[in-house]
Amino acid sequence: MIEHNKQSPYLLPGSIITAGVLIAGALFFSGSQPASRQVAQVGAGVAKEGNAVQPPSVNENIKKVKAVSADDHLFGSSKAKVKVVEFSDVECSYCKKFTGTMKQAISDYNGKVAWVYRHYPLPFHASAQKGAEAAECVAELGGNEKFWQYLDKLVEKEQLSIEVFVKTAEEIGLDKTKFESCLESGKKASRVTADMEDGSKSGCQGTPYSIVVVDGKPVSTIEGAYPIEEVKKIIDAAIGK
C-alpha cells in the first residue's frame, strides 16, 4: 500500500520509475500540484493524473465497510447525519494535512458531520504500525478524548519512533509505565489488523481513504487529502444538496 500521489507521469525521471517498479511496485514523488491533492497510488508503480476532484465513488466495495459503532474513535457528534470514515496512517504526510480539513468540516457543518478514524498503517512507513498500536493504548488508558489529543500531538512531530510515542503519551498526561506496558505487549495489534482488513475489503488502496456514510449508508468516497472546498462538494453531493 502507498499514499496516493496524483501527478503527471511525464514529470518523473525514468530512473525513479524503474527503481520504484523493481523495488516495490510503488513510487515516492512530489511535484507541481498542491500537496493537498497528492495521493499515493498502489499497484502498477505508475503515477496517474489527478488534476480534478474525482466524482463520488460508486464502487460496490464501500458497502462492505463496517458500520460505525461505539467501538469506533469518533470526533464530533455521534448523532451527525454524515460520518466520514477515514482509513489513516499516523506517518502519512497527506493524512496529517487531511486532519485539519476534517476538523474544519465538522465545524462548518455545525454538528451534521462527524469523523471516524480507523487505522491503515502502510508497510513502507517504519513507525506506522506501532503508532497505530500506541494510539489504541492511549484510547484504553485515557478514552476517546485522549485518543484524539494524542493524534493531534503526533501530527506536530517531524519524526516518529517508539521514544516519541512514549514521550507524547506523557505529554498528554498518561502514565508512562502503563503506556509502555500496553505498547510493548503488542495486544493492540489485532485491533489495527481488524481495521486494515475492513479498509481493504472496502476498497482502500492507500491513505487517506475515506468513506462518506449518510444515515448509516455508505454512499461515496474521498480518495486523498483534498482541501475543504472539495471535501464539501463531495459531502454536499452525498446528502443531495
C-alpha positions as CSV (number, residue, x, y, z in Angstrom):
1,M,0.0,0.0,0.0
2,I,1.2,3.5,-0.7
3,E,0.0,7.0,-0.2
4,H,-1.9,8.3,-3.2
5,N,0.1,10.9,-5.2
6,K,-1.9,12.1,-8.2
7,Q,0.6,13.5,-10.6
8,S,1.5,13.6,-14.3
9,P,3.9,10.7,-15.2
10,Y,6.0,12.9,-17.6
11,L,7.2,14.9,-14.5
12,L,9.1,11.8,-13.2
13,P,12.6,10.8,-14.2
14,G,12.7,7.5,-15.9
15,S,15.2,6.2,-13.4
16,I,12.8,6.8,-10.5
17,I,10.0,4.9,-12.3
18,T,12.3,2.0,-13.0
19,A,13.6,1.8,-9.4
20,G,10.1,2.0,-8.0
21,V,8.8,-0.8,-10.1
22,L,11.8,-3.1,-9.3
23,I,11.9,-2.4,-5.6
24,A,8.3,-2.3,-4.5
25,G,5.9,-1.6,-7.4
26,A,5.4,1.9,-6.0
27,L,6.8,5.4,-6.4
28,F,7.6,8.3,-4.0
29,F,7.5,11.7,-5.5
30,S,6.4,15.3,-5.3
31,G,5.8,18.0,-7.9
32,S,3.9,21.0,-9.1
33,Q,0.4,20.0,-7.9
34,P,-0.7,21.3,-4.5
35,A,0.2,18.8,-1.7
36,S,-3.5,18.7,-0.7
37,R,-4.3,17.0,-4.0
38,Q,-1.5,14.5,-3.9
39,V,-2.2,10.9,-3.0
40,A,-0.2,7.7,-3.4
41,Q,-1.4,5.1,-5.9
42,V,-1.0,1.4,-5.4
43,G,-0.5,-1.3,-8.0
44,A,1.4,-0.9,-11.2
45,G,4.0,1.5,-10.0
46,V,3.0,4.4,-12.3
47,A,1.6,7.8,-11.5
48,K,-1.9,8.8,-12.5
49,E,-3.0,12.3,-13.4
50,G,-5.5,13.8,-11.0
51,N,-5.9,17.5,-11.6
52,A,-9.6,17.4,-10.9
53,V,-11.7,16.1,-8.0
54,Q,-12.9,12.6,-8.7
55,P,-16.7,12.2,-8.7
56,P,-18.3,10.4,-5.7
57,S,-17.4,6.7,-5.9
58,V,-20.0,4.1,-6.9
59,N,-17.6,1.3,-6.0
60,E,-19.7,-1.5,-4.6
61,N,-16.9,-2.3,-2.1
62,I,-17.7,0.7,0.0
63,K,-20.9,-1.2,1.0
64,K,-18.7,-3.7,2.8
65,V,-17.3,-1.1,5.3
66,K,-18.0,-2.0,8.9
67,A,-20.9,0.0,10.4
68,V,-19.9,2.8,12.8
69,S,-20.3,1.7,16.4
70,A,-19.5,2.7,19.9
71,D,-16.1,0.9,19.4
72,D,-15.0,3.5,16.9
73,H,-13.0,6.6,17.5
74,L,-15.4,9.4,16.7
75,F,-14.8,13.1,16.6
76,G,-17.9,15.3,16.5
77,S,-21.5,14.3,17.3
78,S,-22.5,10.7,17.3
79,K,-25.9,11.9,16.0
80,A,-24.4,13.5,12.9
81,K,-26.2,12.7,9.7
82,V,-22.9,12.3,7.8
83,K,-20.0,10.3,9.1
84,V,-16.7,10.4,7.3
85,V,-14.9,7.1,8.0
86,E,-11.2,7.7,7.3
87,F,-8.6,4.9,7.0
88,S,-5.4,6.6,8.0
89,D,-1.7,6.2,8.9
90,V,0.0,8.3,11.6
91,E,3.1,8.6,9.5
92,C,1.3,9.6,6.3
93,S,2.0,13.3,5.4
94,Y,-1.2,13.6,3.4
95,C,-3.2,12.2,6.3
96,K,-1.7,14.9,8.5
97,K,-2.9,17.5,6.1
98,F,-6.4,15.9,6.0
99,T,-6.7,16.2,9.8
100,G,-7.1,19.9,9.6
101,T,-9.6,19.6,6.7
102,M,-11.8,17.2,8.6
103,K,-11.8,19.3,11.7
104,Q,-12.9,22.3,9.7
105,A,-15.6,20.3,8.0
106,I,-17.0,19.3,11.4
107,S,-17.0,22.9,12.5
108,D,-18.5,24.3,9.3
109,Y,-21.3,21.7,9.2
110,N,-22.2,22.5,12.8
111,G,-22.9,19.0,14.1
112,K,-24.1,17.5,10.9
113,V,-20.8,15.8,10.1
114,A,-18.6,13.6,12.3
115,W,-15.2,12.0,11.7
116,V,-14.4,8.3,12.3
117,Y,-10.8,7.2,12.5
118,R,-9.7,3.7,11.5
119,H,-6.1,2.5,11.2
120,Y,-4.4,1.6,7.9
121,P,-0.6,1.7,8.5
122,L,1.3,1.4,5.3
123,P,4.1,-1.2,5.2
124,F,6.8,1.2,4.0
125,H,6.3,3.5,7.0
126,A,8.6,2.1,9.6
127,S,6.7,3.5,12.6
128,A,3.1,3.4,11.4
129,Q,2.1,0.0,12.8
130,K,3.4,0.8,16.3
131,G,2.0,4.3,16.0
132,A,-1.4,2.8,15.4
133,E,-1.0,0.5,18.4
134,A,0.2,3.4,20.5
135,A,-3.0,5.3,19.7
136,E,-5.0,2.3,20.8
137,C,-3.1,2.1,24.0
138,V,-3.9,5.8,24.6
139,A,-7.6,5.1,24.0
140,E,-7.6,2.3,26.5
141,L,-5.8,4.4,29.2
142,G,-7.4,7.8,28.5
143,G,-10.5,7.3,26.5
144,N,-11.7,8.9,23.2
145,E,-10.7,12.5,24.1
146,K,-7.1,11.5,24.8
147,F,-7.1,9.4,21.6
148,W,-7.8,12.5,19.5
149,Q,-5.5,14.7,21.6
150,Y,-2.7,12.1,21.0
151,L,-3.3,12.2,17.3
152,D,-3.1,16.0,17.3
153,K,0.2,15.8,19.0
154,L,1.6,13.2,16.6
155,V,0.7,15.5,13.7
156,E,3.1,18.0,15.1
157,K,6.1,15.6,15.2
158,E,8.5,15.5,12.3
159,Q,9.8,12.1,13.1
160,L,8.0,9.2,14.8
161,S,9.5,6.4,16.9
162,I,8.8,4.3,20.0
163,E,10.5,7.0,22.1
164,V,8.3,9.7,20.5
165,F,5.2,7.7,21.1
166,V,6.1,7.3,24.8
167,K,7.0,10.9,25.3
168,T,3.8,12.1,23.6
169,A,1.7,9.9,25.8
170,E,3.4,11.6,28.8
171,E,2.7,15.0,27.3
172,I,-1.0,14.4,27.3
173,G,-0.9,13.2,30.9
174,L,-0.8,9.4,30.7
175,D,1.1,7.1,33.0
176,K,4.4,6.3,31.3
177,T,4.7,2.8,32.8
178,K,1.2,1.7,31.9
179,F,1.5,3.1,28.4
180,E,4.8,1.3,27.8
181,S,3.4,-1.9,29.2
182,C,0.5,-1.7,26.8
183,L,2.6,-0.9,23.8
184,E,5.3,-3.5,24.5
185,S,2.7,-6.2,24.9
186,G,1.5,-5.9,21.3
187,K,-2.1,-6.6,22.5
188,K,-3.4,-3.8,20.3
189,A,-2.1,-5.3,17.0
190,S,-5.2,-7.3,16.5
191,R,-7.4,-4.1,16.6
192,V,-5.1,-2.5,14.0
193,T,-5.3,-5.6,11.8
194,A,-9.1,-5.6,12.0
195,D,-9.2,-2.0,10.8
196,M,-6.9,-2.8,7.9
197,E,-9.0,-5.8,6.9
198,D,-12.0,-3.6,7.0
199,G,-10.3,-1.0,4.8
200,S,-9.0,-3.5,2.3
201,K,-12.4,-5.1,1.7
202,S,-13.9,-1.6,1.4
203,G,-11.7,-0.5,-1.4
204,C,-8.8,1.2,0.4
205,Q,-5.5,1.1,-1.6
206,G,-3.7,4.0,0.1
207,T,-4.1,6.8,2.6
208,P,-6.0,8.8,3.4
209,Y,-9.0,6.9,2.1
210,S,-12.4,8.0,3.4
211,I,-15.9,6.6,3.0
212,V,-18.8,9.0,3.3
213,V,-21.7,7.5,5.3
214,V,-25.1,9.1,5.3
215,D,-27.7,7.9,7.8
216,G,-25.7,4.7,8.2
217,K,-25.4,4.1,4.4
218,P,-22.0,4.3,2.6
219,V,-22.6,6.5,-0.4
220,S,-19.2,7.8,-1.7
221,T,-15.5,8.2,-1.1
222,I,-12.9,10.9,-0.6
223,E,-9.8,9.4,-2.1
224,G,-7.0,11.6,-1.0
225,A,-6.2,14.7,1.1
226,Y,-8.5,17.1,-0.7
227,P,-8.9,20.6,0.6
228,I,-12.0,21.7,2.5
229,E,-13.8,23.2,-0.6
230,E,-13.6,19.9,-2.5
231,V,-14.5,17.8,0.5
232,K,-17.6,19.9,1.0
233,K,-18.6,19.3,-2.6
234,I,-18.4,15.6,-2.1
235,I,-20.3,15.7,1.2
236,D,-23.0,18.0,-0.3
237,A,-23.4,15.7,-3.3
238,A,-23.8,12.7,-0.9
239,I,-26.6,14.4,1.1
240,G,-28.3,15.8,-2.0
241,K,-27.5,19.5,-1.6
